[in-house]
Structure formats: structure tokens, C-alpha cells
Amino acid sequence: ARHVEEMRQKGNEKFKEEKLEEALRTYHAGFERGEKALSGPEDDAAPVFDRIELRHLLAIVYSNCSAAWYRLKEFERAAKWGVRAHERLLGITLVMKDRSAFTLLFGELNRK
């Protein structure tokens, strides 16, 4: 999750500078590695909070990609990335069986 967060922050800097293609490349570097971690044995063995945090970060990066594509007036791509962000958020509920624990952990992530 640390790599995803670093790439998100770097991508955000590029986005603020209106270097949207660079922002997209940076976001891609973050989510590519994060997605690989989701399907590996490390994810199954990781603590629930870490598994949720990674999915939450990926949702944010996908949302940021959506915003960058929107700024580039690539509306279909923006919509596609928005859907991916939503799918990652839905993936969190698959990790969490207990809805009240999910609400507590997700609230903690949103305060970061």
C-alpha cells in the first residue's frame, strides 16, 4: 500500500501542475503494483485493515485517473475509471464480513 500511496501523491502533484498525461502514468505505476498484490497470497495473509487500506487507495487512484481523463475531455475513459473506483470500493465489502467493523475501519481510512 505504501507504493500506491507514494505514486498517488506524486500523481496528484503532476495533476495540480496540469501535467495530466504524466499524472496518469504515475497513477498507473501505483495501481499496477497494487493490483498485483490483490491477487497474490500476500493479500490473503495480510491483516484485514491492510487489505482494506490497499483497496481504498486503489479506489482513490482510479478516481484520480477518472478526473485526469475528464480534464483531457476523454469522457468515456473518465467514466470507465470511475466505474473501476466503484468496483474497488465494492471489493472492500468482500473482505469485510462484519458491516459494523467495515464502517469503523472505512471511517478511519477516510480520516487519513
C-alpha positions as CSV (number, residue, x, y, z in Angstrom):
1,A,0.0,0.0,0.0
2,R,2.9,2.3,0.6
3,H,4.0,2.3,-3.0
4,V,0.4,3.0,-4.2
5,E,0.2,6.0,-1.7
6,E,3.6,7.4,-2.9
7,M,2.5,7.2,-6.6
8,R,-0.9,8.7,-5.7
9,Q,0.9,11.7,-4.1
10,K,3.3,12.1,-7.0
11,G,0.5,11.8,-9.5
12,N,-1.5,14.4,-7.5
13,E,1.4,16.9,-7.8
14,K,1.5,16.3,-11.6
15,F,-2.3,16.8,-11.7
16,K,-2.0,20.1,-9.9
17,E,0.6,21.2,-12.4
18,E,-1.8,20.3,-15.2
19,K,0.6,17.7,-16.4
20,L,-2.2,15.2,-16.9
21,E,-0.5,12.6,-19.0
22,E,2.4,12.5,-16.5
23,A,-0.2,12.2,-13.7
24,L,-1.9,9.3,-15.5
25,R,1.5,7.5,-16.0
26,T,2.3,8.0,-12.3
27,Y,-1.1,6.7,-11.1
28,H,-0.7,3.7,-13.4
29,A,2.7,2.9,-11.8
30,G,0.9,2.8,-8.4
31,F,-2.2,0.9,-9.2
32,E,-0.4,-1.7,-11.4
33,R,1.7,-2.9,-8.5
34,G,-1.3,-2.6,-6.1
35,E,-3.5,-4.8,-8.3
36,K,-0.8,-7.5,-8.5
37,A,-0.7,-7.5,-4.7
38,L,-4.5,-8.0,-4.6
39,S,-4.4,-11.3,-6.4
40,G,-1.4,-12.8,-4.6
41,P,-1.1,-14.9,-1.5
42,E,0.2,-11.9,0.5
43,D,-3.2,-10.3,0.3
44,D,-4.9,-13.4,1.8
45,A,-2.4,-13.5,4.6
46,A,-2.4,-9.7,5.3
47,P,-4.4,-8.3,8.2
48,V,-7.9,-7.2,7.3
49,F,-7.1,-3.5,7.8
50,D,-4.2,-3.7,5.4
51,R,-6.3,-5.4,2.8
52,I,-9.0,-2.8,3.1
53,E,-6.4,0.1,3.0
54,L,-5.0,-1.2,-0.3
55,R,-8.4,-1.4,-1.9
56,H,-9.3,2.0,-0.6
57,L,-6.1,3.5,-2.0
58,L,-6.7,1.8,-5.4
59,A,-10.2,3.3,-5.5
60,I,-8.7,6.8,-4.9
61,V,-6.1,6.3,-7.6
62,Y,-8.8,5.1,-10.1
63,S,-10.9,8.1,-9.2
64,N,-7.9,10.4,-9.7
65,C,-7.4,8.7,-13.1
66,S,-11.0,9.4,-13.9
67,A,-10.6,13.1,-13.1
68,A,-7.5,13.4,-15.2
69,W,-9.2,11.7,-18.2
70,Y,-12.2,14.1,-17.7
71,R,-9.9,17.1,-17.8
72,L,-8.5,15.8,-21.0
73,K,-12.0,15.6,-22.3
74,E,-11.8,11.8,-22.7
75,F,-15.2,11.3,-21.1
76,E,-15.6,7.6,-22.0
77,R,-12.3,6.8,-20.3
78,A,-13.2,9.0,-17.4
79,A,-16.4,7.0,-16.9
80,K,-14.5,3.7,-17.2
81,W,-12.1,4.7,-14.5
82,G,-14.9,5.9,-12.3
83,V,-16.5,2.5,-12.5
84,R,-13.2,0.9,-11.6
85,A,-13.0,3.1,-8.5
86,H,-16.5,2.0,-7.5
87,E,-15.6,-1.7,-8.1
88,R,-12.6,-1.4,-5.7
89,L,-14.8,0.1,-3.1
90,L,-17.3,-2.8,-3.5
91,G,-14.3,-5.1,-3.1
92,I,-13.8,-3.9,0.4
93,T,-17.2,-5.4,1.4
94,L,-16.0,-8.8,0.2
95,V,-13.1,-8.5,2.6
96,M,-15.3,-7.4,5.5
97,K,-17.9,-9.8,6.7
98,D,-18.9,-7.7,9.7
99,R,-20.6,-4.5,8.5
100,S,-20.0,-2.6,11.7
101,A,-16.3,-3.3,11.6
102,F,-16.3,-2.2,8.0
103,T,-17.9,1.1,8.9
104,L,-15.3,1.7,11.7
105,L,-12.3,0.8,9.5
106,F,-13.5,2.7,6.5
107,G,-14.1,5.8,8.7
108,E,-10.5,5.6,9.9
109,L,-9.2,5.4,6.4
110,N,-11.2,8.4,5.3
111,R,-9.8,10.5,8.2
112,K,-6.2,10.0,6.9
